[in-house]
Amino acid sequence: MLPVLFMDTSTLRPVPDNQEVWLGPDFVQGCFIMDLLSFEKDASPHNPLEYFFDDLAHDNDVAEGRYWLARSSLQNLTDIPVDTTQPFSLHKFKQHSGNLVATTGDQNLASVHTGVGFQCVSSCDARAATLPPPFDELDQKAASWIRLEMCLIRLKFLDTDILLTLSKPLANNQDPLDEKKEDEQISPLFESISSSFVLENWSLFG
């Protein structure tokens, strides 16, 4: 569940049909984005989040060596059966994944991958093309370190990837190498937001 003060930016400007964007009141609290994507076959089955993180860095024109995914933060739950006659709750999926084991090749399987990374981008996340003023008018020449928390839900049987991202600037634009190791762990805010994700209507996927 998003904090009450997060704003749906579609009320201010167009947002792609496959994307939802919410912005904290002063951006310091973060920008949350949900992307509904076609299943990416080029992503590694073992650590697909790295593919999406690197792709985002490329979109953001981040220089080589100025972005990385914190290995200590990575969590992977792979090939867990899901019941498409019931809503898909990410919280329940994580809670019961250890008790759910695929037994046949015909089952509908899901995978969930989470992690934390850092990118040095121009002013703010380049995907902030959807952000309202004044954030879209920041000096694009000023580089800022952004902390990204990501949760990737892979539904191969539906040819779909769902990517949840919370991005926020580091305090005082401090180099993440100088940050505490706790900053490489999923925050309570992102844990709360992502765990509240529920897919109610499977028919959306045809």
Residue frames as a rotation matrix with the C-alpha (Angstrom) as fourth column:
MET 1
0.579 0.816 0.000 0.00
0.816 -0.579 0.000 0.00
0.000 0.000 -1.000 0.00
LEU 2
-0.245 -0.662 0.709 1.36
0.635 -0.662 -0.398 3.41
0.732 0.353 0.582 -0.99
PRO 3
-0.694 -0.031 -0.720 1.65
0.627 -0.517 -0.582 6.19
-0.354 -0.855 0.378 1.60
VAL 4
0.292 0.948 -0.126 -1.33
0.779 -0.312 -0.544 8.54
-0.555 0.061 -0.830 1.56
LEU 5
0.397 -0.155 -0.905 0.73
-0.163 -0.982 0.097 11.50
-0.903 0.109 -0.415 0.34
PHE 6
-0.705 -0.605 0.369 2.00
0.244 0.281 0.928 9.71
-0.666 0.745 -0.050 -2.78
MET 7
0.036 0.697 -0.717 0.45
-0.513 -0.602 -0.611 11.27
-0.857 0.390 0.336 -5.86
ASP 8
0.198 0.139 0.970 -0.76
0.685 0.688 -0.238 9.53
-0.701 0.712 0.041 -9.03
THR 9
-0.546 -0.546 -0.636 1.09
0.016 -0.765 0.643 11.47
-0.838 0.341 0.427 -11.73
SER 10
-0.689 0.344 0.638 -1.41
0.724 0.285 0.628 10.48
0.034 0.895 -0.445 -14.43
THR 11
0.407 0.850 -0.334 -3.61
0.856 -0.483 -0.184 13.26
-0.318 -0.211 -0.924 -13.07
LEU 12
0.344 -0.384 -0.857 -0.96
-0.036 -0.917 0.396 15.74
-0.938 -0.105 -0.330 -14.20
ARG 13
-0.122 -0.427 -0.896 0.41
-0.945 -0.225 0.236 14.35
-0.302 0.876 -0.376 -17.45
PRO 14
0.687 0.437 -0.580 0.10
-0.642 0.740 -0.203 11.31
0.340 0.512 0.789 -19.73
VAL 15
-0.196 -0.679 0.707 1.57
-0.771 0.553 0.318 8.03
-0.607 -0.483 -0.632 -18.52
PRO 16
-0.673 -0.087 -0.735 2.02
-0.635 0.578 0.513 4.96
0.380 0.811 -0.444 -20.79
ASP 17
0.341 0.932 -0.126 -0.82
-0.762 0.352 0.544 2.45
0.551 -0.090 0.829 -20.65
ASN 18
0.487 -0.215 -0.847 1.51
0.271 0.959 -0.088 -0.26
0.831 -0.187 0.525 -19.32
GLN 19
-0.575 -0.791 -0.210 2.84
0.537 -0.171 -0.826 1.92
0.617 -0.588 0.523 -16.49
GLU 20
0.745 0.666 -0.030 1.66
0.451 -0.471 0.758 3.49
0.491 -0.578 -0.651 -13.24
VAL 21
-0.392 -0.905 0.167 3.69
0.527 -0.369 -0.765 6.23
0.754 -0.212 0.622 -11.53
TRP 22
0.802 0.565 -0.194 3.28
0.473 -0.402 0.784 7.65
0.365 -0.720 -0.590 -8.02
LEU 23
-0.161 -0.869 0.468 5.41
0.300 -0.494 -0.816 10.43
0.940 0.009 0.340 -6.58
GLY 24
-0.068 0.030 -0.997 6.16
0.998 -0.015 -0.068 11.31
-0.017 -0.999 -0.029 -2.97
PRO 25
0.788 0.569 -0.237 5.36
0.578 -0.815 -0.036 14.89
-0.214 -0.109 -0.971 -1.88
ASP 26
0.725 -0.563 -0.397 8.94
-0.506 -0.826 0.247 16.14
-0.467 0.022 -0.884 -2.23
PHE 27
0.679 -0.376 -0.630 10.60
-0.434 0.487 -0.758 13.33
0.592 0.788 0.167 -4.26
VAL 28
-0.379 -0.821 0.427 12.92
-0.857 0.138 -0.497 12.69
0.349 -0.554 -0.756 -1.31
GLN 29
-0.050 0.465 0.884 10.36
-0.690 0.624 -0.367 10.10
-0.722 -0.628 0.290 -0.22
GLY 30
-0.690 -0.407 0.598 10.69
0.077 0.781 0.620 8.47
-0.720 0.474 -0.508 -3.60
CYS 31
-0.148 0.607 -0.781 9.02
-0.977 -0.212 0.020 7.78
-0.154 0.766 0.624 -6.90
PHE 32
-0.384 0.098 0.918 7.21
-0.145 0.976 -0.165 4.44
-0.912 -0.196 -0.360 -7.29
ILE 33
-0.217 0.248 -0.944 6.72
-0.974 -0.121 0.192 2.92
-0.067 0.961 0.268 -10.74
MET 34
-0.052 0.239 0.970 4.90
-0.088 0.966 -0.243 -0.25
-0.995 -0.098 -0.029 -11.80
ASP 35
-0.371 -0.149 -0.917 5.65
-0.907 -0.154 0.392 -1.53
-0.200 0.977 -0.078 -15.31
LEU 36
0.442 0.506 0.741 3.68
-0.158 0.857 -0.491 -4.24
-0.883 0.100 0.458 -17.08
LEU 37
-0.120 -0.691 -0.713 6.05
-0.907 -0.216 0.362 -5.74
-0.404 0.690 -0.601 -19.66
SER 38
0.747 0.202 -0.633 6.34
-0.513 0.780 -0.358 -8.56
0.422 0.592 0.686 -22.15
PHE 39
0.861 -0.433 0.266 8.34
0.086 0.640 0.764 -11.48
-0.501 -0.635 0.588 -20.77
GLU 40
0.528 -0.757 -0.385 12.02
-0.849 -0.482 -0.217 -10.78
-0.021 0.441 -0.897 -21.41
LYS 41
0.994 -0.074 -0.082 13.58
0.061 0.987 -0.151 -13.95
0.092 0.145 0.985 -22.79
ASP 42
0.325 -0.940 0.102 17.12
0.063 -0.085 -0.994 -12.51
0.944 0.330 0.032 -22.74
ALA 43
0.259 -0.201 0.945 17.13
-0.895 -0.418 0.157 -12.14
0.363 -0.886 -0.288 -18.96
SER 44
-0.695 -0.602 -0.394 19.04
-0.378 0.772 -0.511 -14.78
0.612 -0.206 -0.764 -17.01
PRO 45
0.324 0.849 -0.418 16.74
0.005 0.440 0.898 -17.24
0.946 -0.293 0.138 -15.22
HIS 46
-0.003 -0.428 -0.904 19.11
0.895 0.402 -0.193 -17.17
0.446 -0.810 0.381 -12.24
ASN 47
-0.350 -0.125 -0.928 19.35
0.644 -0.751 -0.142 -13.39
-0.680 -0.648 0.344 -11.77
PRO 48
-0.037 0.398 0.917 16.97
0.968 -0.212 0.131 -11.66
0.247 0.892 -0.378 -14.20
LEU 49
0.776 0.367 -0.513 16.82
0.530 -0.821 0.214 -8.50
-0.342 -0.438 -0.831 -12.11
GLU 50
-0.150 -0.929 -0.339 20.34
0.343 -0.371 0.863 -7.65
-0.927 0.013 0.374 -13.26
TYR 51
-0.548 0.011 0.836 19.13
0.836 0.001 0.548 -7.48
0.005 1.000 -0.010 -16.87
PHE 52
0.454 0.834 0.313 16.36
0.798 -0.537 0.273 -5.03
0.396 0.126 -0.909 -16.00
PHE 53
0.638 -0.311 -0.704 18.65
0.401 -0.647 0.649 -2.94
-0.658 -0.696 -0.288 -13.76
ASP 54
-0.476 -0.875 0.082 21.30
0.469 -0.174 0.866 -2.69
-0.743 0.451 0.494 -16.51
ASP 55
-0.297 0.466 0.834 18.62
0.914 -0.115 0.390 -1.87
0.278 0.877 -0.391 -19.08
LEU 56
0.773 0.593 -0.227 17.38
0.635 -0.713 0.298 0.96
0.014 -0.374 -0.927 -16.88
ALA 57
0.197 -0.799 -0.568 20.93
0.323 -0.495 0.807 2.27
-0.926 -0.342 0.160 -16.47
HIS 58
-0.654 -0.391 0.648 21.25
0.709 -0.018 0.705 2.27
-0.264 0.920 0.290 -20.27
ASP 59
0.198 0.829 0.524 17.96
0.879 -0.386 0.280 4.18
0.434 0.405 -0.805 -20.62
ASN 60
0.870 0.136 -0.473 19.20
0.409 -0.733 0.543 6.65
-0.273 -0.666 -0.694 -18.04
ASP 61
0.672 -0.683 0.287 22.49
0.048 -0.346 -0.937 7.17
0.739 0.643 -0.199 -19.93
VAL 62
0.883 -0.383 0.271 24.45
-0.323 -0.078 0.943 6.19
-0.340 -0.921 -0.192 -16.82
ALA 63
0.289 -0.869 -0.401 28.21
-0.875 -0.070 -0.479 6.01
0.389 0.490 -0.781 -17.42
GLU 64
0.469 -0.227 -0.853 30.01
0.134 0.973 -0.185 2.68
0.873 -0.028 0.487 -17.10
GLY 65
-0.481 -0.683 -0.550 31.10
0.601 0.200 -0.774 2.08
0.638 -0.702 0.315 -13.53
ARG 66
-0.888 0.213 0.407 28.53
-0.390 -0.817 -0.424 4.53
0.243 -0.536 0.809 -12.17
TYR 67
0.237 0.955 0.177 25.86
-0.937 0.177 0.300 1.96
0.256 -0.237 0.937 -11.41
TRP 68
-0.760 -0.424 -0.492 25.72
-0.325 0.904 -0.277 -1.39
0.562 -0.050 -0.825 -9.67
LEU 69
0.444 0.883 -0.153 23.33
-0.428 0.358 0.830 -3.87
0.787 -0.303 0.537 -8.11
ALA 70
-0.185 -0.511 0.839 24.14
-0.980 0.033 -0.196 -4.77
0.073 -0.859 -0.507 -4.49
ARG 71
-0.395 -0.035 -0.918 24.73
-0.318 0.943 0.101 -8.55
0.862 0.332 -0.383 -4.51
SER 72
-0.988 -0.049 -0.149 23.99
0.119 0.380 -0.917 -8.80
0.101 -0.924 -0.369 -0.80
SER 73
-0.576 0.816 -0.051 20.46
-0.630 -0.483 -0.608 -7.51
-0.521 -0.318 0.792 -1.39
LEU 74
-0.473 0.389 -0.791 19.39
-0.760 0.274 0.589 -10.06
0.446 0.879 0.166 -4.02
GLN 75
-0.488 0.426 0.762 16.58
-0.376 0.685 -0.624 -12.48
-0.788 -0.591 -0.174 -3.20
ASN 76
-0.579 0.237 -0.780 15.28
-0.762 0.182 0.621 -14.99
0.289 0.954 0.076 -5.72
LEU 77
-0.276 0.582 0.765 12.19
-0.305 0.702 -0.644 -17.20
-0.911 -0.411 -0.016 -5.44
THR 78
-0.599 -0.108 -0.793 11.98
-0.796 -0.033 0.605 -19.26
-0.091 0.994 -0.066 -8.62
ASP 79
-0.595 0.365 -0.716 9.48
-0.332 0.700 0.632 -21.59
0.732 0.614 -0.295 -10.27
ILE 80
-0.902 0.408 0.141 6.79
-0.050 0.224 -0.973 -21.52
-0.428 -0.885 -0.182 -7.59
PRO 81
-0.653 0.704 0.278 3.34
0.665 0.358 0.655 -22.80
0.362 0.613 -0.703 -8.67
VAL 82
-0.890 0.442 -0.106 0.45
-0.339 -0.801 -0.492 -20.33
-0.303 -0.402 0.864 -8.59
ASP 83
-0.459 0.837 0.297 -3.31
0.765 0.543 -0.347 -20.90
-0.452 0.068 -0.890 -8.60
THR 84
-0.991 0.028 0.132 -4.86
0.058 -0.794 0.606 -18.76
0.122 0.608 0.785 -11.33
THR 85
-0.104 0.992 -0.067 -8.35
0.596 0.116 0.795 -19.35
0.796 0.043 -0.603 -9.94
GLN 86
0.554 0.197 -0.809 -7.36
0.813 -0.337 0.475 -17.18
-0.179 -0.921 -0.347 -6.96
PRO 87
0.941 -0.274 0.199 -5.93
-0.221 -0.943 -0.251 -13.66
0.257 0.192 -0.947 -6.66
PHE 88
0.300 -0.923 -0.243 -2.14
0.707 0.386 -0.593 -13.52
0.640 0.006 0.768 -6.63
SER 89
0.986 -0.021 0.164 -0.89
-0.131 -0.708 0.694 -11.92
0.101 -0.706 -0.701 -3.42
LEU 90
0.271 -0.961 -0.056 2.82
-0.219 -0.005 -0.976 -11.17
0.937 0.276 -0.212 -3.37
HIS 91
-0.111 -0.262 0.959 2.84
-0.974 -0.162 -0.157 -11.24
0.196 -0.952 -0.237 0.43
LYS 92
0.625 0.425 0.655 1.28
-0.574 0.819 0.016 -14.73
-0.529 -0.386 0.756 0.56
PHE 93
0.882 -0.352 -0.312 3.50
-0.096 0.515 -0.852 -15.91
0.461 0.782 0.421 -2.29
LYS 94
-0.072 -0.964 0.256 6.64
-0.545 -0.177 -0.820 -14.98
0.836 -0.198 -0.512 -0.35
GLN 95
-0.021 0.138 0.990 5.20
-0.996 0.081 -0.032 -16.34
-0.085 -0.987 0.135 2.89
HIS 96
0.565 0.409 0.716 4.34
-0.426 0.888 -0.171 -19.78
-0.706 -0.208 0.676 1.55
SER 97
0.519 -0.369 -0.771 6.91
-0.814 0.060 -0.577 -20.20
0.259 0.928 -0.269 -1.24
GLY 98
-0.530 -0.809 0.254 8.94
-0.847 0.494 -0.195 -22.67
0.032 -0.318 -0.948 0.84
ASN 99
-0.402 0.472 0.784 5.94
-0.232 0.776 -0.587 -24.99
-0.885 -0.418 -0.203 1.01
LEU 100
0.721 0.662 -0.204 5.10
-0.317 0.053 -0.947 -24.78
-0.616 0.747 0.248 -2.69
VAL 101
-0.421 -0.891 0.170 7.09
-0.311 0.317 0.896 -27.06
-0.852 0.324 -0.410 -4.96
ALA 102
0.101 0.413 -0.905 6.53
-0.991 -0.042 -0.130 -27.60
-0.092 0.910 0.405 -8.68
THR 103
-0.104 -0.071 0.992 5.64
-0.310 0.950 0.036 -31.23
-0.945 -0.303 -0.121 -9.36
THR 104
0.259 0.211 0.943 4.77
0.768 0.547 -0.333 -31.25
-0.586 0.810 -0.021 -13.07
GLY 105
-0.783 -0.610 0.124 5.84
0.532 -0.552 0.642 -29.36
-0.323 0.569 0.756 -16.14
ASP 106
-0.318 0.758 0.570 2.24
0.717 -0.201 0.667 -28.28
0.620 0.621 -0.480 -16.76
GLN 107
0.213 0.427 -0.879 1.91
0.932 -0.360 0.051 -26.06
-0.294 -0.829 -0.475 -13.71
ASN 108
0.653 0.004 0.757 1.68
0.292 -0.924 -0.247 -22.29
0.699 0.382 -0.605 -13.92
LEU 109
0.198 -0.711 -0.675 4.93
0.980 0.138 0.142 -21.09
-0.007 -0.690 0.724 -12.37
ALA 110
0.885 0.030 0.464 5.94
0.053 -0.998 -0.038 -17.68
0.462 0.058 -0.885 -11.06
SER 111
-0.012 -0.912 -0.411 9.26
0.952 0.115 -0.284 -16.24
0.306 -0.395 0.866 -9.92
VAL 112
0.954 0.258 0.155 9.93
0.189 -0.914 0.359 -13.19
0.234 -0.313 -0.920 -7.75
HIS 113
0.036 -0.999 -0.039 13.28
0.937 0.047 -0.346 -11.37
0.348 -0.025 0.937 -7.65
THR 114
0.959 0.282 0.029 14.13
0.247 -0.883 0.400 -8.40
0.138 -0.376 -0.916 -5.42
GLY 115
0.046 -0.988 -0.144 17.21
0.997 0.054 -0.050 -6.25
0.057 -0.142 0.988 -4.98
VAL 116
0.791 0.075 -0.607 18.72
0.239 -0.952 0.193 -2.83
-0.563 -0.298 -0.771 -4.35
GLY 117
0.094 -0.789 0.608 20.97
0.995 0.055 -0.082 -0.90
0.031 0.612 0.790 -6.71
PHE 118
0.258 -0.124 -0.958 22.48
0.279 -0.940 0.197 2.54
-0.925 -0.318 -0.208 -7.28
GLN 119
0.173 -0.206 0.963 22.79
0.980 -0.059 -0.189 4.72
0.096 0.977 0.192 -10.37
CYS 120
-0.382 -0.336 -0.861 24.37
0.368 -0.910 0.192 8.11
-0.848 -0.243 0.472 -10.95
VAL 121
-0.041 0.528 0.848 21.93
0.999 0.045 0.020 9.84
-0.028 0.848 -0.529 -13.30
SER 122
-0.788 -0.175 0.590 21.20
0.317 -0.937 0.145 13.33
0.527 0.302 0.795 -14.59
SER 123
-0.588 0.461 0.664 19.31
-0.655 -0.754 -0.056 15.17
0.475 -0.468 0.745 -11.84
CYS 124
-0.190 0.548 0.815 16.80
-0.721 0.485 -0.494 12.39
-0.666 -0.682 0.303 -11.17
ASP 125
-0.334 0.073 0.940 15.66
0.279 0.960 0.025 9.06
-0.900 0.271 -0.341 -12.54
ALA 126
-0.943 -0.087 -0.320 15.42
-0.259 -0.407 0.876 9.41
-0.206 0.909 0.362 -16.34
ARG 127
-0.595 0.804 0.018 12.10
0.707 0.513 0.487 7.66
0.382 0.302 -0.873 -16.18
ALA 128
-0.363 0.421 -0.831 11.04
0.582 -0.594 -0.555 10.86
-0.728 -0.685 -0.030 -14.45
ALA 129
-0.968 0.166 0.186 9.83
0.084 -0.488 0.869 11.97
0.235 0.857 0.458 -17.85
THR 130
-0.138 0.981 -0.135 6.49
0.555 0.190 0.810 11.30
0.820 0.037 -0.571 -16.17
LEU 131
-0.379 -0.057 -0.924 7.23
0.911 -0.198 -0.362 13.50
-0.162 -0.978 0.127 -13.15
PRO 132
0.680 0.670 0.296 5.36
0.695 -0.719 0.030 16.75
0.233 0.185 -0.955 -12.55
PRO 133
0.034 -0.623 0.782 6.99
-0.015 -0.782 -0.623 20.16
0.999 0.009 -0.036 -12.03
PRO 134
0.706 -0.557 -0.437 9.31
-0.661 -0.741 -0.123 21.17
-0.255 0.375 -0.891 -10.51
PHE 135
0.284 -0.668 0.688 11.20
-0.118 0.688 0.716 17.87
-0.951 -0.285 0.117 -10.84
ASP 136
0.497 -0.082 0.864 11.10
0.801 0.428 -0.419 17.77
-0.335 0.900 0.278 -14.64
GLU 137
0.882 -0.176 0.437 12.77
0.085 -0.853 -0.515 21.21
0.464 0.492 -0.737 -14.71
LEU 138
0.750 -0.660 -0.049 15.82
0.052 -0.015 0.999 20.32
-0.660 -0.751 0.023 -12.62
ASP 139
0.288 -0.754 -0.591 19.26
-0.906 -0.415 0.087 21.00
-0.310 0.510 -0.802 -14.05
GLN 140
0.983 0.183 -0.025 19.80
-0.179 0.909 -0.376 18.03
-0.046 0.374 0.926 -16.31
LYS 141
0.351 -0.926 -0.141 23.58
-0.298 0.032 -0.954 18.58
0.888 0.377 -0.265 -16.19
ALA 142
-0.150 -0.379 0.913 23.75
-0.978 -0.078 -0.194 17.88
0.145 -0.922 -0.359 -12.45
ALA 143
-0.264 -0.012 -0.964 24.46
-0.175 0.984 0.035 14.23
0.948 0.178 -0.262 -11.68
SER 144
0.016 0.355 0.935 22.68
-0.994 -0.099 0.055 12.66
0.112 -0.930 0.351 -8.72
TRP 145
-0.931 -0.284 -0.228 22.99
-0.240 0.950 -0.202 9.29
0.274 -0.133 -0.953 -7.03
ILE 146
0.050 0.997 0.057 19.70
-0.933 0.026 0.358 7.43
0.355 -0.071 0.932 -7.00
ARG 147
-0.829 -0.177 0.530 18.89
-0.411 0.836 -0.363 4.38
-0.379 -0.519 -0.766 -4.86
LEU 148
-0.190 0.747 -0.637 16.64
-0.860 0.186 0.475 1.88
0.474 0.638 0.607 -6.63
GLU 149
-0.614 0.139 0.777 14.66
-0.400 0.793 -0.458 -0.87
-0.680 -0.593 -0.431 -4.95
MET 150
-0.362 0.405 -0.839 13.23
-0.894 0.102 0.435 -3.34
0.262 0.908 0.325 -7.44
CYS 151
-0.361 0.323 0.875 10.87
-0.279 0.858 -0.432 -6.29
-0.890 -0.400 -0.220 -7.36
LEU 152
-0.550 0.090 -0.830 10.43
-0.827 0.082 0.557 -8.34
0.118 0.993 0.030 -10.53
ILE 153
-0.034 0.632 0.774 7.47
-0.380 0.709 -0.595 -10.72
-0.924 -0.314 0.216 -10.82
ARG 154
-0.723 -0.319 -0.612 7.96
-0.683 0.203 0.701 -13.16
-0.099 0.926 -0.365 -13.70
LEU 155
0.116 0.831 0.544 4.90
-0.327 0.549 -0.769 -14.90
-0.938 -0.088 0.335 -15.16
LYS 156
-0.787 -0.569 -0.239 6.33
-0.403 0.181 0.897 -16.80
-0.467 0.802 -0.372 -18.09
PHE 157
-0.656 0.586 0.477 3.13
0.662 0.750 -0.010 -18.77
-0.363 0.309 -0.879 -18.68
LEU 158
0.525 0.822 -0.220 1.43
0.616 -0.545 -0.568 -15.41
-0.587 0.163 -0.793 -19.37
ASP 159
0.053 -0.637 0.769 4.41
0.929 -0.250 -0.271 -14.02
0.365 0.729 0.579 -21.32
THR 160
0.687 0.335 0.644 4.52
0.094 -0.921 0.378 -11.20
0.720 -0.199 -0.665 -18.76
ASP 161
-0.435 -0.734 -0.521 6.99
0.798 -0.046 -0.601 -9.46
0.417 -0.678 0.606 -16.46
ILE 162
0.759 0.591 0.274 5.78
0.352 -0.725 0.592 -7.05
0.548 -0.353 -0.758 -13.77
LEU 163
-0.308 -0.944 -0.120 8.44
0.744 -0.160 -0.649 -4.66
0.593 -0.289 0.751 -12.46
LEU 164
0.858 0.497 -0.129 7.96
0.446 -0.597 0.667 -2.63
0.254 -0.630 -0.734 -9.28
THR 165
-0.189 -0.971 0.148 10.54
0.791 -0.239 -0.563 0.12
0.582 0.010 0.813 -8.65
LEU 166
0.895 0.310 -0.321 11.01
0.441 -0.722 0.533 2.65
-0.067 -0.619 -0.783 -5.87
SER 167
-0.019 -0.923 0.385 13.67
0.823 -0.233 -0.518 5.27
0.568 0.307 0.764 -6.63
LYS 168
0.952 0.259 -0.162 14.88
0.305 -0.775 0.554 8.03
0.018 -0.576 -0.817 -4.35
PRO 169
0.437 -0.833 0.338 17.92
-0.189 -0.453 -0.871 10.33
0.879 0.317 -0.356 -4.23
LEU 170
0.116 -0.505 -0.855 20.63
0.880 0.452 -0.147 9.60
0.461 -0.735 0.497 -1.69
ALA 171
0.868 0.230 -0.441 20.89
0.455 -0.724 0.518 12.15
-0.200 -0.650 -0.733 1.10
ASN 172
0.512 -0.662 -0.547 23.34
-0.324 -0.739 0.591 14.95
-0.796 -0.125 -0.593 0.26
ASN 173
0.846 -0.129 -0.517 24.06
-0.491 0.190 -0.850 13.14
0.208 0.973 0.097 -3.03
GLN 174
0.177 -0.809 0.560 26.56
-0.807 0.207 0.553 10.98
-0.564 -0.550 -0.616 -1.14
ASP 175
-0.274 -0.379 -0.884 28.50
-0.810 0.587 0.000 8.34
0.519 0.716 -0.468 -3.05
PRO 176
0.729 0.684 -0.026 26.87
-0.569 0.627 0.532 4.99
0.380 -0.373 0.846 -2.15
LEU 177
0.180 -0.743 -0.645 30.30
0.296 0.666 -0.685 3.51
0.938 -0.068 0.340 -1.51
ASP 178
-0.781 -0.471 0.410 30.35
-0.176 -0.465 -0.868 5.73
0.599 -0.750 0.280 1.57
GLU 179
0.111 0.926 0.361 26.88
-0.812 -0.125 0.570 4.64
0.573 -0.356 0.738 2.69
LYS 180
-0.363 -0.138 0.921 26.20
-0.788 0.572 -0.225 2.12
-0.496 -0.808 -0.317 5.42
LYS 181
-0.991 -0.068 -0.119 25.62
-0.120 0.852 0.509 -1.48
0.067 0.519 -0.852 4.42
GLU 182
-0.470 0.882 0.041 22.04
0.384 0.246 -0.890 -1.20
-0.795 -0.403 -0.454 5.69
ASP 183
-0.068 0.432 -0.899 21.37
-0.625 -0.721 -0.299 0.96
-0.777 0.542 0.319 2.64
GLU 184
-0.734 -0.233 -0.638 21.82
-0.659 0.475 0.584 -2.16
0.167 0.848 -0.502 0.51
GLN 185
-0.875 0.481 0.056 18.83
0.424 0.817 -0.391 -3.83
-0.234 -0.319 -0.918 2.13
ILE 186
-0.355 0.842 0.405 15.15
0.537 -0.171 0.826 -3.53
0.765 0.511 -0.392 1.18
SER 187
-0.907 0.036 0.419 13.56
-0.297 -0.761 -0.577 -0.65
0.298 -0.648 0.701 3.08
PRO 188
-0.702 0.712 0.008 10.43
0.376 0.380 -0.845 -1.04
-0.605 -0.591 -0.534 5.22
LEU 189
-0.150 0.660 -0.736 8.64
-0.567 -0.667 -0.483 1.33
-0.810 0.345 0.475 2.82
PHE 190
-0.364 -0.014 -0.931 9.34
-0.905 0.243 0.350 -0.76
0.221 0.970 -0.101 -0.28
GLU 191
-0.990 0.034 -0.134 8.63
0.069 0.964 -0.259 -3.98
0.121 -0.265 -0.957 1.61
SER 192
-0.487 0.860 -0.150 5.25
0.115 -0.108 -0.988 -2.57
-0.866 -0.498 -0.047 2.60
ILE 193
-0.047 0.457 -0.888 4.44
-0.836 -0.505 -0.215 -1.33
-0.547 0.732 0.406 -0.92
SER 194
-0.544 -0.243 -0.803 5.54
-0.749 0.572 0.334 -4.48
0.378 0.784 -0.493 -2.77
SER 195
-0.989 0.150 0.008 3.98
0.126 0.858 -0.498 -6.88
-0.082 -0.492 -0.867 -0.26
SER 196
-0.320 0.928 -0.191 0.62
-0.165 -0.253 -0.953 -5.21
-0.933 -0.273 0.234 -0.75
PHE 197
-0.580 0.066 -0.812 0.68
-0.812 -0.131 0.569 -6.03
-0.069 0.989 0.130 -4.48
VAL 198
-0.329 0.559 0.761 -2.30
0.044 0.814 -0.579 -8.22
-0.943 -0.157 -0.292 -5.44
LEU 199
-0.899 0.120 -0.422 -3.25
-0.430 -0.051 0.901 -9.38
0.087 0.991 0.098 -8.92
GLU 200
-0.397 0.843 0.363 -7.02
-0.462 0.158 -0.873 -9.72
-0.793 -0.515 0.327 -8.73
ASN 201
0.634 0.764 -0.123 -8.01
-0.387 0.176 -0.905 -10.35
-0.670 0.621 0.407 -12.33
TRP 202
-0.280 -0.783 0.556 -6.07
0.130 0.543 0.830 -12.91
-0.951 0.304 -0.051 -14.35
SER 203
0.381 0.519 0.765 -8.29
0.806 0.219 -0.550 -12.27
-0.453 0.826 -0.335 -17.40
LEU 204
0.680 -0.216 -0.701 -6.37
-0.279 -0.960 0.025 -9.00
-0.678 0.178 -0.713 -17.93
PHE 205
-0.348 -0.935 -0.063 -3.76
-0.528 0.140 0.837 -11.13
-0.774 0.324 -0.543 -19.68
GLY 206
-0.086 0.415 -0.906 -6.20
-0.990 0.066 0.125 -12.65
0.112 0.907 0.405 -22.16
